[in-house]
Amino acid sequence: MTFGIEDLRPTKGSRKKSKRVGRGVGSGKGKQATRGAKGQKRASGRVSPWFEGGQTPIYRRVPSKGFSSRSQKIFVVMNLEDLEDRFEDGAEVTPEILIEKGIVKNIKDGLKILGRGELTKKLTVKAASFSRTARQKIEAAGGKAEVI
């Protein structure tokens, strides 16, 4: 016996019959047709997923300005190339001196020195934080990197 394409059928139990609703009270799924009692969602079904029934919706109740942590430290950053131009050989660089010279207006939570640029002068730099390359370049030039 040979089988042809016309003999193909879905596997038994693989296809589920759809629920027939709204076909009279006797069917058990008539009258309200499984939609529940009165209401906007029952009647038309056309309610956006974020509609909250007239209550001010959450996307308007919550501010949308983003988030900023109150415990986060905000550092003023400076690169070695900035120090190279503005300080003499053997000078001491501190946040207070930077404010006096007008290089920085406000130190905020501290000063961080980054390693961009070359340093040829022997400087003593006092800051809250240093990047690894900045510390290496300061010490290679014969200076000191001190954490305050």
Rosetta blueprint (number, residue, H / E / L):
1 M L
2 T L
3 F L
4 G L
5 I H
6 E H
7 D H
8 L L
9 R L
10 P L
11 T L
12 K L
13 G L
14 S L
15 R L
16 K L
17 K L
18 S L
19 K L
20 R L
21 V L
22 G L
23 R L
24 G L
25 V H
26 G H
27 S H
28 G L
29 K L
30 G L
31 K L
32 Q L
33 A L
34 T L
35 R L
36 G L
37 A L
38 K L
39 G L
40 Q H
41 K H
42 R H
43 A H
44 S L
45 G L
46 R L
47 V L
48 S L
49 P L
50 W L
51 F L
52 E L
53 G L
54 G L
55 Q L
56 T L
57 P L
58 I H
59 Y H
60 R H
61 R H
62 V L
63 P L
64 S L
65 K L
66 G L
67 F L
68 S L
69 S L
70 R L
71 S L
72 Q L
73 K L
74 I L
75 F E
76 V E
77 V E
78 M E
79 N E
80 L H
81 E H
82 D H
83 L H
84 E H
85 D H
86 R H
87 F L
88 E L
89 D L
90 G L
91 A L
92 E E
93 V E
94 T L
95 P H
96 E H
97 I H
98 L H
99 I H
100 E H
101 K L
102 G L
103 I L
104 V L
105 K L
106 N L
107 I L
108 K E
109 D L
110 G L
111 L E
112 K E
113 I E
114 L E
115 G L
116 R L
117 G L
118 E L
119 L L
120 T L
121 K L
122 K L
123 L L
124 T E
125 V E
126 K E
127 A E
128 A L
129 S E
130 F E
131 S L
132 R H
133 T H
134 A H
135 R H
136 Q H
137 K H
138 I H
139 E H
140 A H
141 A L
142 G L
143 G L
144 K E
145 A E
146 E E
147 V E
148 I L
